[in-house]
Amino acid sequence: MLVFNVKKGYDKSDFQSDKFLQINCAGVEIASYQRFKGDCRICRAEGRYDWLIQLVTEGLIDLFDGGVHYALRPGDCFIIPPNVPSDYIYRINNRKRQSLGYYVHFIGTAAKEMMESFDANKITVLRNVSSDVARLFESLFYSNRTGRRLAAIGNLLRIVSALSDKVSSLPTETEKKVRREADYINKHYTEEIDFDAMAARCNLSRSRFTHVFSDVFGVPPTQYRQNLRIELSSELLRFSELTIAEVAQRCGFRDPLYFSRVFRKLIGVTPSEYRDQV
């Protein structure tokens, strides 16, 4: 996996502005197997000076917000405020040759008021946004590329308006309880976890708990744990001399053969092939 640790202000597009509203950059982020030969991780420990809105249009992006992990699929969107650390991975393998995201970075004296529907101190994740948002992004790209600044800003305002409708209500108490259970998984994912007990702590049936969890995080709790295990296993395969069986055990898999099947299903190659590639 290639990892880019980007400092604040390093990008030429990452700057402050005293204009009313300024689009710093906009476009399509393409992470391809041909270019990276594997996953690509973007880390900004200090964040950026500006706001980011990014829409997943193809592939899979894993977003990490503190101890919370979001598996983002096409149609999902995330918003990162200024000065908020960000860490996300474009998943790329032999089956899914690339991941794509539409993005816009913007700033200005009006930005804070314009984004009042969103938390200015943490990342916002929105699931299954309207397909109209993708078309608005494309219109923004064209108007911005052709120097039609007011038209570009108009499209940005339409995007924000459409996304604001998705956050018109605060998370329910049930969703907050489910998020706390996700924090537990983040700390104990290599261990055996009683998902029935997790559902009971949320005063939900197992099926209802799974449904709410999937709505919030994009995957069922069992898949959420499995994604974390595979992420750890890929790190151990790259940076340790543990055998495949030892890696499997360290990550919570009792059966090395089952581990290999799960790894290949998610990454596209076997653990041995993955280790040979890096």
N, C-alpha and C positions, 0 to 999 in steps of 0.2 A: 504494500500500500504506500502510495506517495502521500506525504504529509507536508502541507504548506502552512507554516506558522507566520502569519502576516501581522506586522506591527501597525498600530494606528498611524494613519497619515502616510504609510508607505506607498499605497496606490496613488497614482496621480489623480484619480477620481475621488479620493477620500479627503475632502477639505471642508472647512466651515465657510459660511456665506451669510452676509447681512441682507441679501435680497429677500423680497417677500416670499418667493418660492423658487427653488433652484433644483433642477434635475441634474445630479452630478454624473450619472451614467445610467444606461438602460440597454438591455439586449437579451441574448440567449446564452446561458451558460451550458456548454457542451463538454461532458466528460466521457470520453470514448475509450474502448478497449485498445483500439489501434494506437492511441496516444499514450495511455498510462499503463497498459498491460495489467490492470487491476484497479482496485478501489482508489479513490482520491479523497483525501481528508483536508478540509479547510478549517484552520483554527485561528481565531482572533481573540487573544486573551484580554485585550483592552477594548474590543469592539471597534466601531468606526465612529467618525464624527456625525454621520448622517443616518437616516432611516433606511431600512431595506424591506422591500416587499418581494417575495419570491414565490412563484407558482410552479409546482412540479408538473411537467407536461409529459415526461416519458421516463421509464425506469423507476428506481427506488432511491430515496435519500433518507439516511438516518440522521436525525437531529438530536443533539444532546443538550439539555438545559439543566445544568446542575446534575442532580442525581436522576433526572427523568429522561427517558429515551422515547422518541417518537419515530415510528416507521412511516414515512410519508410516501404516498403513491400518487399517480397522476390525478389531478383535480384537487390535491391538498395544497395548502398555502401556509407560509410562515412569515411573520413580521418581526423584525429585530429593531428595537429603538436605538438611538445613539448611545454610545458608551457602554453597551451591554455586551459582555463576552459571547462569542458564538463558536460553535463546534459542530460541523456536519460532514457527513460522508456521502459522496456519490458512489453508489454500489454499481460495480461493473464486473461482468464475468463473460464466459464464452457464450452463454445463452442470451443474456441481455447485453448487447454490444455497447450500449451507451445509456447515460442518464441525462435528461435535459431539464432546465429550469428557466422560465421567464423571470427577469428581475428588473427592478428599478431602485436606484439609490437617489434619495432626495433630501433636501434640507432647506432652511429658510425661516424667517421670523414667523411665518404663518403655519409652519409645519406642526408645531406642538398643538395649536388649536385645532388644526385639521384632523389630527390623529387622536383627539380627545376620547374617542370611543375605545381606544386600545390602551393597555397598560404601558406607561412610559418607562417602567423600570424592569420589565421582563418580556420574554419572548411570548408571542401569541401564535397559536397553531389553529388553523381553520380547516375543517374537513369538507371535501366534496363541494367546493365553491361552484358557482354557476359557470357554465361554459362561456357565458358572455364576458367573463373576466379575461379569458384568454384572448378573445377578439379585441378587447379594449387594450390589452398589452400590445398586440400587433399594430393597432392604430397608433399607440404611443410611440412604438419603435419607428414607424414610418415618419410621423410628424417630427420627432426629435432628430432623426437622421437627415431630414430635408430642411432643418433649420426653422421649422414653424413652432417656435417656443410656446406661444400661447395655446396652440392646438395640443401640443404635448402635455402641458400643464392641465388643460381641460380633460384629457383622457386620464391623467393621473387622479384628478378629483373624482372622476366616474368610477375608477377602480376602488378608491378608498370608500366611496359611498356604497358600492356593491358589497364590499367586505364588512362594512360597519353593520349591515343588516344581519350578518352572521353572528355578531357579538352583542346583539341587542339585550341579551339577558345574561346575568352572571351565572357561573357554574352552580348547579344545585348541590345540596348537602350530600346527596348520594354520590355525585361525581367527585366531590372533595374526599369522601371516604375511599372511593376507588383509587384516587391518586395516591393516597397514603399507603394503600396496599401495593401499588406499583413501586413506591419507595422501598417497601420491604423486599420485593423481588430484586430490586437493584442491589441490595446488600447481601442477599442469600441465594442468588440464582444458581450457584454450584451445588446447593444442597437440595434435599427432598423438600417440597413445599406442599402443604395441605391446602389445595385451592378451595375445597369445601369449607374449611375453617375461615378462609379469607372472605368468602361469600357471606358466611354467617356473621362475621364482624361488621359487614355492611348492611346487615338485615335484608339480604337478598337471597333468592334461590341461586343455585349454581348456574343455571342457564341464564337467568336475568343478569347476574354478575358478569358473566362472559359477554353478554350483549352490550352492557354499559361500558365495560372495559374496552371492547372493540370500537365502540363509538368514540371514546376519548383518545385511544392510542393507535387505532388503525389495525390492530391485530388482537387475537384472543390472548389471555394471560399465559397460556402454555407456550404459544408462539413467541410472545414477548420474552419469556425466560430463555427459550431456545435461541433466539437471536443474540441475546447477551452471551450465552455459552459459546456460540460460534464465533462471536467477535473476540472473546478471550482466547479461544483455540487458535484463531488466525494469528494473534499476537505471539502466542507460545511457539507456533510453528515457525514464525519468522525469526524470533529472537532467543530461542532456547535450543538445547540439544536433547530435549526430552523425546522419547520414542512416541510413536503415534498412540500406542496404548496408554502411555503415561499422560499424554496430553488429554486424551479422552477422560481418564479418571480425574485429572485435575479440574476439568471443566464440568464434572458432574455426570458423565456418561459411564454407566457400568459396563456396557458392551462396546468394544472398539469397532466392531463391524457396523453396529447401528450408528455410532458416531460418524463413521466414514460415509454411510448412506445419507445422513442428514446434512453433513458438510457438503457433499457433492450436490445435493438438491438445492441448497441455498447459494453456494459459491460457484458451482458449475464445473468444478474439478475435484478430484479426490484430495485428501490431506497430503498424500505423498507428492502428487503432481503440483499442488500449491506450493509446497516447500521447495520443490525443484525450480519453480518459476521465480522465486524471490531471492 
